[in-house]
């Protein structure tokens, strides 16, 4: 009984210590922080995220996996919602995506392409907490999400015409830092 009581007291002491450290403000929550305690936390969160996605993702194949028109429909959603953070071949991510921690993966990477259709569907549907990846199920139907997955599968094979289409409208982002000759605004 003493052992059990000691374990309970030890666990409670650890929880109180974690609470006190967490609420003291000594741990920086800056997105620019790297290494140290955050390196351990990042590793843990990455493993926990992978395990959660694997457990909760549907085991079904993409019903639009062999439909070229589905990838084209998915491209429109990708261009509108995904390209700013994930980019594509010859298309860089936007400025704000470079400040995300962890950084969004390029979706044509081997690690992403090796995920199952169900895992990709689940991530797009539900998002990933603490990563900046939003959930699209509140704004997109399952059919639309499956078409986005079809396009993600197509990313490694983008044609020059598709790259050009994805780049349309990005000139403002690409050029907003060019000097205009105007003095910066002051407050």
Secondary structure, 3 states (H helix, E strand, C coil): CHHHHHHHHHHHHHHHHHHHHHHHCCCCCCCCCCCHHHHHHHHHHHHHHHHHHHHHCCCCCCCCCCCHHHHHHHHHHHHHHCHHHHCECCECCCHHHHHCCCCCCCCCCHHHHCCCHHHHHHHHHHCECCCCECCCCCCCCHHHHHHHHHHHHHHHHCCHHHHHHHHCCCHHHHHCCCCCCCCCCCC
